[in-house]
Amino acid sequence: MLGWELPPHNSGGLGVACLNLSKALADQGADIDFVVPYESTHEDIKFMRVLSATKLDPLYRYGIGAYDSKFIEDVVFPTINKENLVSIRDVQRHYCEFVKKYLMEFKPDIVHAHDWLTYEAGMLAKKNYGIPFVAHVHATEYDRSGMNGGNPVVHAIEREGLMLADRIIAVSKATKNIIHEKYDIPLNKIDVAYNSLGEDFFAGQYNYDKNSYLYLENLKKAGYTIISTVGRFTIQKGLWHMMHAAAKALYKNPKLIFVFAGDGEEKNELISLAAELGISKNVIFTGFIRGKQLRDIYTVSDIFVMSSISEPFGLTALEAAHHGDALILTKQSGVAEVLKSIMSYDFWDENRLADEIVAIAESDALKKELQEGIKKEYCKIPWEDIAKKCISVYNKVDKHKRNIG
């Protein structure tokens, strides 16, 4: 298994999905070596071996480019531990060298690579050692760039990796269609395996502490509705449109509070936009949060909005649903393929989003209907089923290899 992050050293949903999928595969009997591009013990992971491709400290990861592909050639890392790792491309080269040395000693049945950052290592395994290569697409460069161009280097790596892969796993039908339309990959080469909610949301103890967001709790007592969004502040997430929709909604109902949880390159722009629109007093920026703080945001919220221009799946929607939020999702999100008790809109339709926010805020019956309905839907796809789907993909690849042989 080739990946770029695992919790707690993750920048987003990619690492969470990799962890849960690997755990489910291990439960099905898979023996997994998972390669990451940094050094960490991952003491809590007992079901697979986590291998470090470099001595890079996770502290200096800068997300290691998983979501900031325009920086791939920039100097973003310090030179540490006597390794000249200064750009994302440098780290990728070291990652490939590690995989090459690993494959000289070990011959796995399958190499399963997650997203463009590891595709070159997956291609190396296939071309040099004849090992079947499965490419897992959590997001394409088209998604990350808001369907607006993107980095040509990344496009080239994605295209070559997807063409060379024996099979491709996409996290939604929407992603499958993007792969087909943008990279000319035959539809019959692509399997869809949705993501699911992590087992840590079901297991373990979580107790909401009202004191965590006491200010928001007091506003709720005063009749305000809390609307939240969680994610990276990048063009992909459509937050500029959401901020404009917030202004339109507040014009109709001033007792709304919008919580933007996360961080990213658009943070200062969004803060300035809220000021320009005259709604700063109704907008809260929490900064990057994880763990209990993140779950507390879901719990205190009444409505969760996913405003993405292109969201291959969208794990945060499942997390919000688990904590009882009513959901408003863009039609351009993969998770909307599996959830029906939601309100939806096209990412550019600020007026419709504003109307949907106001409608839920002003109708307890509508809000309750959405909240009750989503409780029956959000856990319909357990990771066990997703792991079985991946194993069926592995078997297709193995059968094809034996037939050729």
C-alpha positions in Angstrom: 0.0 0.0 0.0 1.5 3.3 -1.1 0.1 6.4 0.6 1.1 10.0 1.5 -0.3 10.3 5.0 -1.9 8.5 8.0 -3.5 9.9 11.1 -2.4 11.7 13.2 -0.1 13.1 10.5 -2.9 13.8 8.0 -3.8 17.1 6.4 -7.3 15.9 5.3 -9.6 13.0 4.5 -7.0 11.1 2.4 -5.1 9.8 5.4 -8.4 9.0 7.3 -9.7 7.0 4.3 -6.4 5.1 3.9 -6.3 4.2 7.5 -9.9 2.9 7.7 -9.6 1.0 4.4 -6.3 -0.7 5.5 -7.9 -1.7 8.8 -10.9 -3.2 7.0 -8.6 -5.0 4.5 -6.5 -6.4 7.4 -9.7 -7.7 9.0 -10.4 -9.5 5.8 -7.0 -11.2 6.0 -4.8 -8.9 4.0 -1.2 -8.6 5.0 -0.2 -4.9 4.4 3.0 -3.0 4.3 2.0 0.7 4.1 4.7 3.2 2.9 4.6 6.8 4.0 7.0 9.6 3.0 8.0 10.6 6.6 9.3 9.0 9.7 6.8 8.2 12.5 6.2 5.2 14.8 2.4 5.1 14.4 2.3 3.2 17.7 -1.5 2.9 17.6 -1.5 1.0 14.3 -1.2 -2.7 15.1 -2.9 -4.3 12.1 -0.2 -3.5 9.4 3.4 -2.4 9.1 4.0 1.3 8.5 7.3 1.9 6.6 9.0 5.2 6.4 10.5 6.1 3.0 12.5 9.1 4.4 13.8 10.5 7.7 11.6 13.6 7.2 9.8 14.7 10.4 6.0 14.9 9.9 6.3 18.4 11.5 7.8 19.7 8.2 5.3 18.0 5.9 3.4 21.1 4.8 0.8 18.6 3.8 3.6 17.2 1.6 1.7 18.6 -1.3 -1.3 16.3 -1.2 -3.6 19.3 -1.7 -1.1 22.1 -2.9 0.2 20.7 -6.1 1.1 24.1 -7.5 4.0 24.1 -5.0 5.5 20.8 -6.1 8.8 22.3 -7.3 9.0 25.1 -4.6 11.4 25.0 -1.7 9.0 24.0 1.1 11.1 21.8 3.3 14.2 22.5 5.4 17.2 20.3 4.8 17.3 18.0 7.8 18.8 14.7 8.8 21.5 15.1 6.1 18.9 14.5 3.4 18.4 17.0 0.7 14.6 17.1 0.8 13.6 20.6 -0.3 10.6 20.1 -2.5 7.7 17.8 -3.0 9.3 16.3 -6.1 12.4 15.6 -4.1 10.4 13.7 -1.5 8.7 11.8 -4.3 12.0 10.8 -5.8 13.2 9.5 -2.4 9.9 7.7 -2.0 10.4 5.9 -5.3 14.0 5.0 -4.4 12.7 3.4 -1.1 10.0 1.5 -2.9 12.6 0.2 -5.5 14.9 -1.1 -2.7 11.9 -2.6 -0.9 10.8 -4.5 -4.0 14.3 -5.9 -4.5 13.7 -7.9 -1.3 9.9 -8.3 -1.1 7.4 -9.2 -3.9 3.9 -8.3 -2.8 0.9 -9.7 -4.7 -0.5 -6.2 -5.4 0.7 -2.6 -5.2 -2.2 -0.3 -4.2 -1.3 3.4 -4.7 -3.4 6.3 -3.4 -3.5 9.4 -5.5 -1.0 11.1 -7.8 1.8 11.5 -5.2 2.4 7.7 -5.2 1.5 6.7 -8.7 5.1 7.0 -9.9 6.2 4.4 -7.3 3.2 2.2 -8.4 4.3 2.5 -12.0 7.9 1.6 -11.0 6.6 -1.6 -9.3 4.8 -2.7 -12.4 7.4 -1.7 -15.1 10.5 -3.0 -13.2 9.1 -5.9 -11.3 5.9 -6.9 -13.0 3.8 -6.4 -9.9 0.1 -5.6 -10.5 -0.7 -2.0 -9.9 -4.0 -0.7 -8.6 -4.5 3.1 -8.7 -6.9 4.5 -6.1 -8.3 8.0 -7.0 -9.5 10.0 -4.0 -9.2 13.3 -6.1 -7.9 14.3 -9.5 -5.9 17.5 -10.3 -9.1 18.7 -11.9 -10.9 18.4 -8.5 -8.1 20.1 -6.6 -8.0 23.1 -9.1 -11.8 23.6 -9.0 -12.0 22.1 -12.5 -9.9 25.0 -13.7 -6.7 23.7 -15.2 -4.3 22.7 -12.5 -0.7 21.7 -12.6 0.5 20.2 -15.9 3.1 18.0 -14.1 0.4 16.5 -11.9 -1.9 16.0 -14.9 1.0 14.1 -16.7 1.6 11.9 -13.7 -2.1 11.1 -13.3 -2.6 10.4 -16.9 0.4 8.0 -17.1 -0.4 6.3 -13.8 -4.1 5.8 -14.7 -3.2 4.5 -18.2 -0.6 2.0 -16.8 -2.6 0.8 -13.8 -4.2 -2.6 -14.1 -7.3 -1.4 -12.4 -8.6 1.9 -11.0 -10.7 2.4 -7.9 -12.7 5.7 -7.8 -14.4 7.0 -4.7 -17.6 7.9 -6.5 -19.4 7.7 -9.9 -18.6 11.4 -10.4 -14.9 10.7 -10.0 -15.2 7.7 -12.4 -16.7 10.0 -15.0 -14.0 12.6 -14.6 -11.3 9.9 -15.0 -13.0 8.7 -18.2 -13.7 12.1 -19.7 -10.5 13.9 -18.8 -8.0 11.1 -19.2 -9.7 8.9 -21.8 -9.7 5.8 -19.5 -12.2 3.1 -20.5 -15.1 3.0 -18.1 -14.8 -0.8 -17.7 -11.3 -0.3 -16.2 -12.7 1.7 -13.3 -14.5 0.3 -10.2 -16.3 2.5 -7.7 -15.8 2.0 -4.0 -17.3 4.7 -1.8 -15.7 5.8 1.5 -17.4 5.3 4.8 -17.3 6.8 8.3 -14.3 5.8 10.4 -14.9 3.3 13.2 -13.5 5.7 15.8 -16.7 7.7 15.4 -18.7 4.6 16.6 -16.2 3.2 19.0 -14.5 4.9 22.0 -15.8 7.6 24.2 -16.9 11.0 23.0 -18.7 13.4 25.3 -19.7 16.8 24.1 -18.5 19.7 26.3 -20.7 22.7 26.0 -17.9 24.8 27.4 -15.8 24.1 24.3 -17.9 26.5 22.2 -19.8 28.3 25.0 -20.2 31.4 22.9 -22.0 29.5 20.2 -24.2 27.7 22.8 -25.3 31.0 24.2 -26.1 32.3 20.7 -28.2 29.2 20.1 -30.1 29.9 23.4 -30.8 33.4 21.9 -32.4 31.9 18.9 -29.5 31.7 16.4 -28.9 28.9 14.0 -25.3 27.6 13.6 -24.2 26.7 10.1 -20.8 25.1 9.7 -18.4 24.0 7.0 -15.2 22.0 7.5 -12.3 21.7 5.2 -9.3 23.2 3.4 -9.7 26.8 2.3 -8.8 26.2 -1.3 -10.5 27.0 -4.6 -11.9 23.4 -4.8 -14.1 24.0 -1.7 -16.2 26.8 -3.2 -16.1 28.8 0.0 -16.2 32.2 -1.9 -19.6 31.2 -3.2 -20.7 30.1 0.3 -19.6 33.4 1.8 -21.8 35.3 -0.7 -24.7 32.9 0.0 -24.2 33.6 3.8 -24.6 37.3 3.1 -27.8 36.7 1.1 -29.2 34.4 3.9 -28.4 37.0 6.6 -30.3 39.6 4.6 -33.4 37.4 5.0 -32.6 36.1 8.5 -30.0 37.9 10.7 -30.1 35.2 13.4 -27.6 33.0 11.6 -23.9 32.3 12.6 -21.5 30.8 10.0 -18.5 28.8 11.3 -15.7 28.2 8.9 -13.5 25.5 10.4 -10.2 24.9 8.6 -7.2 26.7 7.1 -5.6 27.2 3.8 -4.4 29.6 1.1 -7.8 31.4 0.8 -8.1 32.2 4.6 -7.2 35.9 4.4 -9.3 36.4 1.3 -12.3 34.9 3.0 -11.8 37.0 6.1 -11.6 40.1 3.9 -14.7 39.0 1.9 -16.7 38.7 5.1 -15.7 42.2 6.0 -16.5 43.6 2.5 -20.0 42.0 2.6 -20.6 43.4 6.1 -21.2 40.1 7.8 -18.0 39.7 9.9 -20.0 39.7 13.2 -21.9 36.6 12.0 -18.8 34.7 10.7 -16.4 32.7 12.9 -13.1 31.3 11.7 -11.8 28.5 14.0 -8.5 27.7 12.3 -7.4 24.1 11.7 -9.1 21.7 14.1 -9.1 17.9 14.6 -10.2 15.3 17.1 -12.6 16.4 19.9 -12.6 20.0 18.7 -13.8 19.0 15.3 -16.5 16.7 16.7 -17.7 19.5 19.0 -18.1 21.8 16.0 -20.3 19.1 14.3 -22.3 18.8 17.6 -22.9 22.4 18.2 -24.0 23.0 14.5 -27.5 22.8 13.3 -26.7 22.8 9.6 -23.6 21.5 7.7 -22.8 22.8 4.3 -20.4 21.2 1.8 -19.9 23.9 -0.9 -17.3 22.2 -3.0 -16.9 22.9 -6.7 -15.8 19.3 -7.2 -15.7 16.9 -4.2 -14.9 13.3 -5.2 -16.5 12.0 -2.0 -16.7 14.2 1.1 -16.1 12.3 4.4 -16.9 15.4 6.5 -20.6 15.1 5.4 -20.8 11.6 7.0 -19.1 12.9 10.1 -21.6 15.8 10.4 -24.5 13.5 9.8 -23.3 11.2 12.6 -23.5 14.2 15.0 -27.0 15.1 14.0 -26.6 18.0 11.5 -29.0 18.7 8.7 -26.9 18.6 5.4 -26.7 20.9 2.4 -24.4 19.5 -0.2 -23.4 20.5 -3.7 -24.6 18.3 -6.5 -20.9 18.1 -7.5 -20.1 16.0 -4.4 -19.7 12.2 -4.6 -21.2 11.7 -1.1 -24.5 13.1 -2.5 -24.7 9.8 -4.5 -25.3 7.8 -1.4 -27.2 10.3 0.8 -30.8 11.3 0.0 -32.1 13.0 3.1 -30.3 16.2 2.2 -30.8 19.5 0.4 -28.6 20.1 -2.6 -27.6 22.8 -5.0 -25.2 23.6 -7.8 -22.0 25.1 -6.3 -22.5 28.4 -8.2 -26.1 28.9 -7.1 -25.7 31.2 -4.2 -29.3 32.2 -4.1 -30.5 28.6 -3.8 -28.0 27.9 -1.0 -29.1 31.0 0.9 -32.8 29.9 0.5 -32.1 26.4 1.7 -30.2 27.7 4.8 -33.0 30.0 5.7 -35.7 27.3 5.0 -34.0 24.9 7.5 -33.3 27.6 10.0 -37.0 28.7 10.0 -38.6 25.3 9.9 -38.1 23.0 12.9 -40.2 20.4 11.0 -37.9 20.5 8.0 -34.8 20.4 10.1 -36.0 17.4 12.1 -37.1 15.6 8.9 -33.6 16.0 7.4 -31.8 15.0 10.7 -34.0 11.9 11.2 -33.7 10.8 7.6 -29.9 11.1 7.5 -29.5 8.9 10.6 -30.8 6.0 8.5 -28.4 6.6 5.6 -25.0 7.8 6.7 -23.6 4.3 7.7 -25.1 2.3 4.9 -21.7 1.6 3.4 -19.5 -0.1 6.1 -15.7 -0.3 5.5 -16.1 -4.0 5.5 -18.1 -3.9 2.3 -15.6 -1.5 0.8 -12.7 -3.8 1.7 -14.5 -6.7 0.0 -14.9 -4.6 -3.1 -11.2 -3.8 -3.1 -10.4 -7.5 -2.7 -12.6 -8.3 -5.7 -10.6 -5.7 -7.7 -7.4 -7.5 -6.6 -8.8 -10.8 -7.8 -9.7 -9.3 -11.2 -6.1 -8.1 -11.5 -4.6 -11.5 -10.3 -6.9 -13.4 -12.7 -5.8 -11.1 -15.6 -2.2 -11.6 -14.7 -2.5 -15.4 -14.7 -4.3 -15.5 -18.0 -1.6 -13.4 -19.6 1.1 -15.6 -18.1 
